[in-house]
Amino acid sequence: MTDVERLYETKVRLADEYHFLGDVDARGHPLVLNCKIGLVLPITLYLNFMASRYPSSTCLKHSRILSVFWDHLERRKIDYRNVNENVLRRFLVNNARRSTTIVALKGDGELTITLERAEFVCEVIERFYRVLEDEFSYLPKRRAPRFDQKRTLTGAQRSAERSNPATPSPEDVETLKDHLLQKPNTFAGQNMYGIASLFRSAGLRTCGAVGLTTAAMRQGFVGEADFLPFIQQVPRELAALASGAGTDGIRKLVTDGIKSIRERGRTILSVPVFEKGQATFATVPIDVFSDLLDFIWTDRHSFYTAFGRSRPDYRAPDNVFLSAKTGHAYNEKSISNLFAKTMKELHIPGTGHRVRATSIEDEARKLYYLHRGMHGIAWQPDNILEWLRMYARHKGTGRLAHYINRIINLEEVLGYIPVLFDDPDLAASARALAAVDPGRKQGAVDGLLALLNEMGLKPLAEPYSV
């Protein structure tokens, strides 16, 4: 490609001034600009629609694909309004690039990009046209579908079943968290430690962790009886309690309220988060919640004060975690890269997102043993999957079934039989019996049978019905 041609490429720029798209702060929102026509209005409409539903990182990915696709159409002299399945396939066969060096002799030309990449490109372009047609009526709705609804991307062989990515063990995650605290930049390490804690204990996605605000944390105890007498005194953003006249007393009220909740047996608080373009709730353990509060009122406040000392115009966002470099909220991609790099150095399998999978697997195990111990072989997988779906904040249960399958497979290999105990002493006694020497096992069983007979009890077989 020559320098002259480069001048006409459609480029992506990030808005560097504060402005709002509805209620969304659009600073950093991608803008798609073309040298000949300026702002590309169809793509701008689409990205503005996306901004209220998806994080800026997702909008940026879509904008890059659409800018390249726009140039691809210009070089082939195709009006964007006339795009169809054949045009899309030609784009894919040419590696989803601006140039069109390959002409497919068949409709199923070989794909030289990965299947996952091709599927993502198709999804973005199809959604782009769907939004323009259905949401804005910017383009007339066609009678026949614009794209093939039963597309098969040949040329890239699908495996019969995708293998599950590696999931770090709970011990690996603790090793990772300890290592993060040893970073040379203490504040950066504490940020990463806090994010890892939310991955592990609450199953948050990266977007949910970096987007968590102190205002959202305040919502965690709105409506709790222990907080009702003084909730009106607590500012909207909990970060405001880090300093100022009268804040010591309010901080004590908040910490005492959390202590009271814990003493009543509560272990979690429900905190609103924004993940994958949707508002939802995450269950954050009270201990983790308390640690985050302490972090907000001490180390985060110290960083904010020091960072702003030489920057008079600096105003920290309400995000719990702030970048030690920029003072603003973390970028999702940066967090993913940092976790991937650190875990590779420690020889820990998986990625930061797979730490969330460790949390989901633990929750699945707890739910399975609870239901299996209560109902025996009459347990209902659908009930467990639905609870797990709510915990993981998934739209459906299909992608969660493999967590239960792994637990069942392990149980079958080891020959375990789950039994539910509601008393710690009984559970401890059962563990001791489970570890008895095989040569003495029958004697232990005979002794238990004699004890049960003396107490007027009979052994209970595993239940077949609830």
C-alpha positions in Angstrom: 0.0 0.0 0.0 1.4 3.4 -0.9 1.5 6.5 1.2 -1.1 8.2 -1.0 -3.5 5.3 -0.3 -2.9 5.6 3.5 -4.3 9.1 3.5 -7.7 7.8 2.6 -8.0 5.1 5.2 -10.8 5.4 7.7 -9.3 5.9 11.1 -10.5 5.5 14.7 -9.9 8.3 17.1 -10.9 8.5 20.8 -12.8 11.5 22.0 -10.5 13.4 24.3 -13.1 15.9 25.7 -15.8 15.2 28.3 -19.2 14.8 26.8 -22.2 12.6 27.4 -24.2 10.2 25.3 -27.4 10.1 27.3 -26.2 9.2 30.8 -22.9 7.7 29.6 -19.6 9.6 30.0 -18.3 9.4 26.5 -14.8 10.6 27.0 -12.6 8.0 25.3 -15.6 6.9 23.1 -14.3 5.8 19.6 -15.0 8.1 16.7 -14.6 6.8 13.1 -13.3 9.5 10.7 -12.7 9.3 7.0 -10.5 11.8 5.1 -13.0 12.4 2.4 -16.3 12.6 4.3 -15.2 13.3 7.8 -17.3 11.6 10.5 -18.8 8.4 9.2 -22.4 8.9 10.3 -23.7 5.3 9.9 -20.9 3.9 12.1 -21.3 6.8 14.5 -25.0 6.1 15.0 -24.2 2.4 15.7 -21.4 3.2 18.2 -23.6 5.8 20.0 -26.2 3.0 20.3 -23.6 0.6 21.7 -22.2 3.2 24.2 -25.2 2.9 26.5 -25.1 -0.9 26.5 -21.5 -1.9 26.3 -18.1 -0.8 27.8 -15.9 1.5 25.8 -13.4 -1.4 25.1 -16.2 -3.3 23.3 -17.1 -0.2 21.3 -13.5 0.2 20.3 -13.2 -3.3 19.0 -16.3 -2.9 16.9 -15.2 0.5 15.6 -11.9 -1.0 14.3 -13.6 -3.7 12.4 -16.2 -1.4 10.9 -13.5 1.2 9.9 -11.6 -1.5 8.0 -14.8 -2.8 6.5 -15.8 0.7 5.3 -12.5 1.1 3.4 -12.9 -2.4 2.0 -16.2 -1.3 0.5 -14.8 1.9 -0.8 -11.9 0.2 -2.6 -14.4 -2.3 -4.2 -16.7 0.7 -5.0 -19.6 -0.9 -3.1 -22.3 1.2 -1.5 -22.6 0.2 2.1 -26.4 0.1 1.7 -26.0 -2.8 -0.8 -23.8 -5.1 1.4 -25.0 -8.7 1.4 -23.7 -12.2 2.2 -21.4 -12.4 -0.8 -19.7 -9.1 0.1 -19.2 -10.2 3.7 -17.7 -13.5 2.6 -15.3 -11.7 0.3 -14.2 -9.6 3.2 -13.5 -12.7 5.3 -11.6 -14.5 2.6 -9.3 -11.5 2.4 -8.5 -11.8 6.1 -11.0 -9.0 7.0 -8.5 -6.4 5.7 -8.9 -3.3 3.5 -7.2 -4.8 0.4 -9.0 -7.4 -1.8 -6.2 -9.5 -3.2 -8.1 -12.8 -3.2 -11.2 -13.6 -5.3 -13.0 -16.8 -4.2 -13.9 -19.0 -7.1 -16.5 -20.7 -4.9 -18.8 -19.3 -2.3 -16.9 -21.2 0.4 -13.3 -19.9 -0.1 -10.7 -21.0 2.4 -10.5 -18.8 5.5 -7.0 -17.9 6.5 -8.0 -16.1 9.7 -9.1 -18.1 12.7 -12.7 -19.3 13.0 -13.2 -17.3 16.2 -12.0 -14.1 14.5 -14.3 -14.7 11.5 -17.3 -15.3 13.7 -16.6 -12.1 15.6 -16.3 -10.0 12.4 -19.6 -11.5 11.2 -21.3 -10.7 14.4 -20.1 -7.1 14.4 -21.1 -6.4 10.8 -24.5 -8.1 11.1 -25.3 -6.2 14.3 -24.2 -3.0 12.6 -26.8 -3.4 9.9 -29.4 -4.8 12.3 -29.2 -1.6 14.5 -29.4 0.7 11.4 -32.4 -1.1 10.1 -34.3 -2.0 13.3 -33.3 0.6 15.9 -32.9 3.8 13.8 -34.7 2.9 10.5 -31.6 4.5 8.9 -31.7 1.9 6.2 -34.9 0.4 4.7 -35.8 -3.1 6.0 -35.3 -5.7 3.3 -37.9 -8.3 2.6 -35.3 -11.1 2.3 -32.5 -11.3 5.0 -29.4 -9.3 4.1 -27.1 -12.1 5.4 -27.3 -15.9 5.4 -28.9 -17.0 8.6 -27.5 -20.5 8.4 -23.9 -19.5 7.5 -21.3 -22.2 7.8 -17.8 -20.8 7.8 -16.0 -23.6 5.8 -12.3 -23.7 5.3 -11.7 -23.7 9.1 -12.5 -27.0 10.6 -14.4 -27.0 13.8 -13.4 -29.4 16.5 -16.2 -31.7 17.7 -16.2 -29.9 21.0 -14.0 -27.0 22.2 -11.8 -28.0 25.0 -12.3 -26.1 28.3 -9.6 -23.5 29.0 -7.3 -24.3 31.9 -8.7 -23.2 35.3 -6.3 -22.4 38.1 -6.7 -24.2 41.4 -7.7 -22.3 44.6 -4.1 -22.7 45.8 -2.8 -21.2 42.6 -5.1 -18.2 43.0 -3.8 -17.6 46.6 -0.2 -17.8 45.2 -1.2 -15.2 42.6 -2.8 -12.9 45.1 0.2 -13.0 47.4 2.6 -12.3 44.5 0.5 -9.3 43.4 1.0 -7.6 46.8 4.8 -7.8 46.3 4.7 -5.5 43.3 7.3 -2.6 43.5 4.4 -0.1 43.2 2.5 -0.9 46.4 -0.7 0.9 45.3 -0.7 -0.9 41.9 -0.3 -4.2 43.7 -3.2 -3.5 46.1 -5.4 -2.7 43.1 -4.5 -6.0 41.4 -5.0 -7.9 44.7 -8.4 -6.4 45.1 -9.5 -7.2 41.6 -8.2 -10.8 42.0 -10.2 -11.1 45.2 -13.3 -10.1 43.4 -12.6 -12.6 40.6 -12.1 -15.3 43.2 -14.7 -14.6 45.8 -17.6 -13.0 43.8 -17.0 -14.4 40.3 -16.8 -10.9 38.8 -15.8 -10.5 35.2 -13.0 -8.0 34.3 -15.5 -5.4 33.2 -17.4 -5.7 36.5 -14.3 -5.4 38.6 -12.8 -2.3 36.8 -16.2 -0.7 36.7 -17.1 -1.2 40.4 -17.7 2.2 42.1 -17.8 3.3 45.7 -21.4 4.4 45.0 -22.3 0.9 44.0 -20.7 -0.4 47.2 -23.0 1.9 49.2 -26.0 0.2 47.5 -24.8 -3.0 49.1 -26.2 -2.0 52.5 -29.1 0.2 51.5 -32.2 -1.4 52.9 -30.3 -3.4 55.5 -32.0 -2.9 58.9 -28.7 -2.2 60.7 -28.1 0.8 58.4 -31.6 2.3 58.3 -31.1 4.7 61.3 -28.1 6.5 59.7 -28.2 5.6 56.0 -29.1 9.2 55.1 -25.9 10.5 56.6 -23.8 8.3 54.4 -22.7 10.1 51.2 -23.6 8.7 47.8 -19.9 7.9 47.2 -18.2 6.1 50.0 -14.9 7.5 48.9 -16.1 10.9 50.3 -15.8 9.4 53.8 -12.0 9.1 53.5 -11.5 12.6 54.9 -13.4 15.7 56.0 -15.1 17.0 59.0 -17.4 14.5 60.8 -16.4 11.6 58.6 -14.8 9.6 61.4 -18.1 9.1 63.1 -19.9 8.1 60.0 -17.1 5.6 59.0 -17.5 4.1 62.5 -21.3 3.7 62.0 -20.7 2.0 58.6 -18.1 -0.4 60.0 -20.2 -1.2 63.1 -23.2 -1.9 60.8 -21.2 -4.3 58.8 -19.9 -6.0 62.0 -23.5 -6.3 63.2 -24.6 -7.9 59.9 -21.8 -10.4 60.2 -22.7 -11.3 63.8 -26.2 -12.1 62.7 -24.8 -14.8 60.4 -24.7 -12.9 57.1 -21.7 -13.7 54.9 -22.4 -11.7 51.7 -23.6 -8.4 50.5 -25.4 -7.9 47.1 -23.6 -5.2 45.1 -24.8 -3.8 41.8 -22.3 -4.2 38.9 -22.3 -3.5 35.2 -21.2 -6.5 33.1 -21.4 -7.1 29.4 -23.7 -4.1 28.9 -26.2 -5.1 31.6 -26.8 -4.0 35.1 -26.8 -6.9 37.6 -25.9 -7.9 41.1 -22.8 -9.7 42.5 -22.6 -11.4 45.9 -19.5 -10.1 47.6 -18.3 -11.8 50.8 -18.5 -9.4 53.7 -14.8 -9.9 54.5 -13.8 -8.9 51.0 -16.2 -5.9 51.2 -14.7 -4.7 54.4 -11.2 -5.0 53.0 -12.2 -2.9 50.0 -13.7 -0.3 52.3 -10.4 -0.1 54.2 -8.5 0.2 50.9 -10.8 3.0 49.7 -10.4 5.0 52.9 -6.7 4.6 53.3 -4.4 3.7 50.4 -6.7 4.8 47.6 -7.3 8.2 49.3 -3.5 8.6 49.9 -2.9 8.0 46.2 -5.6 10.4 45.2 -4.1 13.1 47.4 -0.5 12.6 46.2 -1.5 12.3 42.5 -3.5 15.4 42.6 -0.9 17.5 44.4 0.9 18.3 41.2 -2.3 18.2 39.0 -4.7 20.9 40.2 -7.4 19.9 37.7 -7.3 16.2 38.6 -10.6 14.7 39.7 -10.6 11.0 40.5 -13.5 9.0 39.1 -15.6 7.0 41.6 -14.1 3.7 40.5 -12.7 1.7 43.4 -9.6 0.8 41.5 -7.5 3.6 39.9 -4.5 3.2 37.6 -1.2 4.2 39.3 -0.1 5.7 36.0 -3.1 7.7 34.9 -5.2 8.2 38.0 -8.3 7.1 36.1 -10.1 3.8 35.9 -8.3 0.8 34.5 -8.8 -0.4 31.0 -10.2 -3.9 30.7 -7.5 -5.0 28.2 -4.7 -3.7 30.5 -6.0 -5.7 33.4 -6.3 -8.9 31.2 -2.7 -8.4 30.0 -1.3 -7.8 33.5 -3.0 -11.0 34.8 -1.9 -13.0 31.8 1.7 -11.8 32.2 1.9 -12.4 35.9 0.3 -15.9 35.7 2.6 -16.9 33.0 5.6 -15.8 35.1 4.3 -17.9 38.0 3.5 -20.9 35.7 -0.1 -20.8 36.8 -2.5 -22.1 34.1 -5.2 -20.0 32.6 -5.9 -16.2 32.6 -7.4 -13.6 34.9 -10.9 -14.5 33.6 -10.3 -18.1 34.5 -9.9 -17.1 38.1 -13.6 -16.3 37.9 -14.1 -19.9 36.7 -12.3 -21.1 39.9 -15.0 -19.2 41.9 -17.8 -20.6 39.8 -16.5 -24.2 40.2 -16.3 -23.8 43.9 -19.9 -22.5 44.0 -21.0 -25.4 41.8 -19.3 -27.9 44.2 -21.1 -26.4 47.3 -24.5 -26.4 45.6 -24.0 -29.9 44.3 -23.0 -31.5 47.6 -25.8 -29.6 49.4 -28.5 -30.9 47.0 -26.9 -34.3 46.6 -26.6 -34.8 50.3 -30.2 -33.7 50.9 -32.0 -35.5 48.1 -29.7 -38.4 47.3 -29.9 -39.7 43.7 -33.2 -37.7 43.3 -31.2 -34.5 43.1 -32.3 -32.1 40.3 -29.4 -30.8 38.1 -31.6 -28.0 36.7 -32.1 -26.5 40.2 -28.4 -26.3 40.8 -27.7 -24.9 37.3 -30.3 -22.2 37.8 -28.7 -21.1 41.1 -25.3 -21.2 39.5 -26.6 -19.1 36.6 -27.7 -16.4 39.0 -24.3 -16.5 40.8 -22.3 -16.3 37.6 -24.7 -13.8 36.0 -25.1 -15.9 32.8 -28.1 -15.6 30.5 -28.5 -19.3 30.2 -27.3 -22.5 31.9 -25.9 -24.3 28.9 -22.3 -23.1 29.4 -22.3 -24.1 33.1 -23.2 -27.8 32.9 -19.5 -28.8 32.5 -18.8 -27.6 36.0 -21.2 -30.1 37.5 -20.0 -32.8 35.1 -16.4 -32.4 36.4 -17.6 -32.8 40.0 -19.6 -35.9 39.1 -16.8 -37.5 37.1 -14.4 -37.0 40.1 -17.0 -38.5 42.4 -17.4 -41.6 40.2 -13.6 -42.1 40.0 -13.1 -41.8 43.7 -16.2 -43.7 44.7 -17.5 -40.9 47.0 -21.0 -40.8 48.4 -22.0 -37.3 49.5 -23.8 -37.0 52.9 -25.1 -33.7 54.4 -24.2 -32.9 58.1 -25.7 -29.9 59.9 -23.4 -30.4 63.0 -19.6 -29.8 62.9 -18.9 -32.5 65.5 -20.9 -35.1 63.5 -19.1 -34.1 60.3 -15.7 -34.4 62.1 -16.5 -37.8 63.4 -17.6 -38.9 59.9 -14.3 -37.7 58.4 -12.4 -39.8 61.0 -14.5 -42.9 60.1 -13.8 -42.2 56.4 -10.1 -42.4 57.1 -10.2 -45.7 59.0 -7.8 -48.4 57.9 -9.4 -50.8 55.4 -8.6 -53.8 57.7 -10.6 -52.2 60.5 -13.5 -50.9 58.4 -15.9 -53.7 59.0 -15.3 -53.5 62.8 -16.1 -49.7 62.6 -19.3 -50.5 60.7 -20.4 -53.2 63.2 -19.7 -50.7 66.1 -21.8 -48.0 64.5 -24.7 -50.5 63.9 -24.6 -51.5 67.5 -24.6 -47.8 68.6 -27.6 -47.1 66.3 -29.5 -50.1 67.7 -28.8 -48.9 71.2 -30.2 -45.5 70.3 -33.3 -47.0 68.6 -32.2 -45.8 65.1 -32.0 -47.6 61.8 -29.5 -47.1 59.0 -31.0 -45.0 56.1 -30.3 -45.9 52.5 -29.7 -43.1 50.0 -33.1 -41.5 49.3 -34.7 -42.1 45.9 -37.2 -39.2 46.2 -37.4 -35.9 47.9 
